[in-house]
Amino acid sequence: MSGSAEVLHLDALGPTGPYRTHETDLVHDVTGRPVARLSTVPRLYARRAVAALRRAETLPLDERLAALAEAGRLFATATLGGMTVERYEHTVARVSGLPLPTVREATGTLAAGLSGAYGFAAQARPRGSRDTAGGAATAAWVRRGDVFAVLTAGNHPGVHAQWVEALALGYRVAVRPSRREPVSAHRVVSALHEAGFGRDHLVLLPCGHDVADELVEGADLAMVYGGEAVVAKYRASTTVLPHGPGRAKILITAETDAARHLDTIVQSVGRQGGAECANTTAVFVEGDPAPVAEAVAARLAALPSLPPESDRAVLPVRELDAARSLEKFLHAEAAGARAWLGGDTIVADLGDGSAALRPAVFQLDRADAPQARLEMPFPCVWFAPWSRADGLAPLSDTLVLTALTSDRELVGRLLQDPGIRNLHVGDHPTDVLLPGLPHDGYLGEFLMRSKTFTDGTPTGV
């Protein structure tokens, strides 16, 4: 990465080094000011890059482990491509609109994710495929392919901690960064190159949708982030892992005093600027949801509206016109719902062409209302009544469910529901995903397979 302090150049990072193209995308900050030019690669270049990945030999495990540890250190502390970590964090806040404290926290999360990538990936390894010494028969855990492509999201820097596990397991990786926020992907790949992963083991290929589709087709396996359309497109695929909306939820059953859990509910909705897939978007209350909705709205109303680079920022920021468009969409979707907060406006004009997105709290009249499935890029939550007669359907199709209940029989049913991908019981905010535990299943479950192997030497990836 090079260029003036005014407009950065984010080059593609290919098998032969940085590649600056004539075709570029402008990356803007939250005021609409251009801050970077992102080189976008053509189809032929992408094909050649994938071919180079396929020819490369996987690094030995000990070299991978050392390089990952060094990459974590570099990401959190080093000047990479002429950008200090402080300038990186400021730039990401201004481009993405995420609060600076959130970006700083993500720096630490990403550094730990890089350093611990192999250990996190190995959590998925089946018990039966542990290595054995002495030549006994065993099951070997092996890659399903050699080349992995990932089309990343731009809602939060933390998404990059997951795909690094593929590199840790020996895949060669092609990364297509989000056009919305490509700075984090560029820094992660730069740190990994600097730490010892060859340029023919890991490439950064900014590109249009048509070339991105070809990356997915040309790789052995791929991971793709997107909305409902992406999930529907790849739902039946055995080689593409789609990540769609999170729709994190909270359930409060009748015997629970919701007032004792307000901290958990408010954090689940508002932390990380409400921009993560694990932020709560719907709360189901067995009984009248109005008292808890009103209490949560009062807490969220106290959050300040500040520019994203402020040390006290907690809310996301968008260009003013984009914020107004979001508001128009939200009001259309909320027709008929009771507004506890955000009924008049969610747009807090900051006076520089940008606006903070204020929290919104709405109350629905039934558990199966369609708005309870709506996910917005800021703190927006829908409260709905729930009864045992509604069953588990309104609670399902969710990345995370926090159940505030003492009903162990219900907990057992929630745990077995395949549409609830993660379950927390008690005061555990939905946005807190613990290191080493599955995010949306273990990535290693998708990347690897077990097969019987008998030999006189230990096996390993």
VENLINMO-V940926 format. One record per helix or strand. SS is the DSSP state (2 for helix, 1 for strand). FROM is the first residue (numbers start at 1). LEN is the number of residues. If there is no record, write none. Layout:
BEGIN
ss,from,len
SS,FROM,LEN
SS,FROM,LEN
END
This chain:
BEGIN
ss,from,len
1,2,2
1,8,3
1,12,3
1,17,3
1,24,5
1,34,6
2,43,13
2,61,17
1,80,1
1,83,1
2,85,12
2,100,16
2,117,6
2,127,3
1,138,6
1,147,5
2,157,12
1,172,5
2,183,13
1,202,3
2,209,10
1,221,5
2,228,7
1,240,4
1,248,5
2,258,17
1,280,6
2,290,12
1,317,3
2,320,14
1,338,4
1,347,3
1,354,4
1,360,4
2,370,4
1,380,6
2,388,3
2,393,3
1,398,1
1,401,4
2,408,9
1,420,1
1,423,3
2,443,5
1,448,6
END
